[in-house]
């Protein structure tokens, strides 16, 4: 090699070679780290997808629980004499309208159908708001809404408010006068 040869500047001497940065190990370490992170993210996504999409055995067990028949309150007025307001406290559109239609078919006097005027979040099946004098009428309505919470309020109206909550699925069958709890333990 002659001095001034262009290939001369790319060759390193032994002294210069010792001070050259070792980029190759840094690149390998970065690649391995990225592969480990990608594998972790893919594994977490797979695990989450399987737990969300496939029900567990504990979820299936809840569907087979036997329920006891409800008894109609003996002192309740007939449905034609019970005034009911049906309110929706969920994001499900048309829920109050559908339930109000079912109550009308069962003979109840439905006055108002709307979203909850108190704009309250109801996590339970339903909330039944009532005047203390409407206890018997509310108990008949509560017999068709499992796990409903009765809320006694001081108000002018004797109408019963049925406020449908997040856990509401459907109305239970209207209890007959001969319903008994003999099958229940």
C-alpha positions as CSV (number, residue, x, y, z in Angstrom):
1,X,0.0,0.0,0.0
2,X,1.3,3.3,-0.9
3,X,0.8,6.4,1.2
4,X,-2.1,8.2,-0.2
5,X,-4.0,5.1,-1.2
6,X,-7.7,5.6,-0.5
7,X,-8.1,2.2,1.1
8,X,-5.4,3.1,3.6
9,X,-7.7,5.2,5.8
10,X,-10.1,2.3,6.4
11,X,-7.5,0.0,7.9
12,X,-6.9,0.2,11.6
13,X,-3.7,-0.4,13.4
14,X,-3.7,-2.7,16.4
15,X,-3.6,0.3,18.8
16,X,-6.6,1.9,17.0
17,X,-8.5,-1.5,17.0
18,X,-8.4,-1.6,20.8
19,X,-10.3,1.7,21.1
20,X,-12.9,0.9,18.5
21,X,-16.4,0.9,20.1
22,X,-18.0,-2.5,20.2
23,X,-21.4,-1.8,18.6
24,X,-22.1,-5.4,17.7
25,X,-22.8,-6.5,21.3
26,X,-25.0,-3.5,21.9
27,X,-27.1,-4.4,18.8
28,X,-27.4,-8.0,19.8
29,X,-28.4,-7.1,23.4
30,X,-31.1,-4.7,22.0
31,X,-32.5,-7.3,19.6
32,X,-32.7,-9.9,22.4
33,X,-34.4,-7.4,24.7
34,X,-37.0,-6.5,22.0
35,X,-37.7,-10.2,21.3
36,X,-38.3,-10.9,25.0
37,X,-40.6,-7.9,25.3
38,X,-42.6,-8.9,22.2
39,X,-42.9,-12.5,23.5
40,X,-44.2,-11.1,26.8
41,X,-46.8,-8.9,25.2
42,X,-48.0,-11.7,22.9
43,X,-48.2,-14.0,25.9
44,X,-50.2,-11.5,28.0
45,X,-52.6,-10.8,25.1
46,X,-53.2,-14.6,24.6
47,X,-53.8,-15.1,28.3
48,X,-56.2,-12.1,28.5
49,X,-58.1,-13.2,25.3
50,X,-58.6,-16.8,26.7
51,X,-59.9,-15.5,30.0
52,X,-62.3,-13.0,28.5
53,X,-63.7,-15.2,25.7
54,X,-64.0,-18.6,27.4
55,X,-66.3,-18.8,30.5
56,X,-64.9,-20.6,33.6
57,X,-66.6,-23.4,35.4
58,X,-67.6,-21.1,38.2
59,X,-69.5,-18.9,35.7
60,X,-71.5,-21.9,34.3
61,X,-72.5,-23.1,37.8
62,X,-74.6,-19.9,38.4
63,X,-76.9,-20.8,35.5
64,X,-78.3,-24.0,37.1
65,X,-79.3,-22.6,40.5
66,X,-82.9,-23.6,41.2
67,X,-85.2,-20.7,42.3
68,X,-88.1,-20.9,44.6
69,X,-91.5,-19.7,43.4
70,X,-92.5,-16.3,44.8
71,X,-95.7,-15.8,46.6
72,X,-98.1,-13.0,45.8
73,X,-98.7,-10.7,48.8
74,X,-102.1,-11.5,50.1
75,X,-102.9,-7.9,51.1
76,X,-101.8,-6.4,47.7
77,X,-104.4,-4.6,45.6
78,X,-105.1,-6.0,42.2
79,X,-102.7,-4.9,39.4
80,X,-105.3,-2.6,37.9
81,X,-105.3,-0.4,41.0
82,X,-101.5,-0.2,41.2
83,X,-100.0,2.9,39.5
84,X,-96.4,2.4,38.3
85,X,-93.8,4.7,36.9
86,X,-91.1,2.7,35.0
87,X,-87.7,4.4,34.8
88,X,-84.5,3.2,33.1
89,X,-81.2,3.8,35.1
90,X,-79.1,1.9,32.6
91,X,-77.5,2.6,29.2
92,X,-79.8,0.1,27.5
93,X,-82.1,1.9,25.2
94,X,-85.8,1.0,25.3
95,X,-85.6,-1.1,28.5
96,X,-88.1,0.9,30.4
97,X,-90.5,0.9,27.4
98,X,-90.3,-2.9,27.1
99,X,-90.9,-3.5,30.8
100,X,-93.7,-1.0,30.9
101,X,-95.4,-2.9,28.0
102,X,-95.1,-6.1,29.9
103,X,-96.6,-4.5,33.0
104,X,-99.5,-3.1,31.0
105,X,-100.1,-6.6,29.6
106,X,-100.3,-7.9,33.2
107,X,-102.9,-5.3,34.1
108,X,-100.8,-2.6,35.9
109,X,-101.6,1.1,35.4
110,X,-98.4,2.5,33.9
111,X,-98.2,6.3,34.3
112,X,-94.8,7.3,33.1
113,X,-92.0,5.7,31.1
114,X,-88.6,7.5,31.0
115,X,-85.0,7.6,32.1
116,X,-84.5,7.8,35.9
117,X,-85.4,11.4,36.9
118,X,-83.0,11.2,39.8
119,X,-80.2,10.2,37.3
120,X,-79.0,7.7,39.9
121,X,-76.7,4.7,39.2
122,X,-78.5,1.5,40.2
123,X,-76.2,-1.5,40.2
124,X,-78.8,-3.9,41.5
125,X,-81.7,-5.5,39.6
126,X,-84.0,-2.7,40.3
127,X,-84.9,-0.1,42.9
128,X,-88.6,0.2,43.9
129,X,-89.3,3.7,45.3
130,X,-92.5,4.0,47.2
131,X,-94.6,6.0,49.6
132,X,-94.9,4.3,52.9
133,X,-98.7,3.8,52.3
134,X,-97.9,1.9,49.1
135,X,-96.1,-1.0,50.7
136,X,-98.5,-3.7,49.7
137,X,-98.6,-2.5,46.0
138,X,-94.8,-2.4,46.0
139,X,-94.5,-5.9,47.4
140,X,-96.5,-7.3,44.5
141,X,-94.2,-5.5,42.1
142,X,-91.1,-6.6,44.0
143,X,-92.3,-10.2,43.7
144,X,-91.8,-9.9,39.9
145,X,-88.3,-8.3,40.1
146,X,-85.9,-10.6,42.0
147,X,-83.5,-8.9,44.3
148,X,-85.1,-5.5,44.0
149,X,-84.3,-2.9,46.7
150,X,-87.3,-1.1,48.3
151,X,-86.7,2.6,49.0
152,X,-89.3,4.3,51.1
153,X,-89.7,8.0,50.4
154,X,-91.9,10.7,51.8
155,X,-93.8,12.0,48.7
156,X,-97.2,13.1,47.6
157,X,-97.9,10.4,45.0
158,X,-99.0,6.9,46.0
159,X,-97.5,5.7,42.6
160,X,-94.7,3.1,42.8
161,X,-91.5,3.8,40.8
162,X,-89.8,0.8,39.3
163,X,-86.2,1.9,38.5
164,X,-84.5,-0.7,36.4
165,X,-80.8,-1.2,37.2
166,X,-77.7,-2.7,35.6
167,X,-78.4,-6.3,36.9
168,X,-82.0,-6.3,35.5
169,X,-82.6,-9.1,33.0
170,X,-86.4,-9.6,32.8
171,X,-89.5,-9.6,34.9
172,X,-90.3,-12.9,36.6
173,X,-93.7,-14.5,36.0
174,X,-96.5,-12.9,37.9
175,X,-97.1,-14.9,41.0
176,X,-100.5,-16.6,41.2
177,X,-102.7,-16.6,44.3
178,X,-102.0,-20.3,44.8
179,X,-98.2,-20.0,44.7
180,X,-96.5,-21.6,47.7
181,X,-93.1,-22.0,48.9
182,X,-93.4,-25.7,49.7
183,X,-90.7,-26.6,47.3
184,X,-88.2,-24.3,49.0
185,X,-85.9,-25.6,51.7
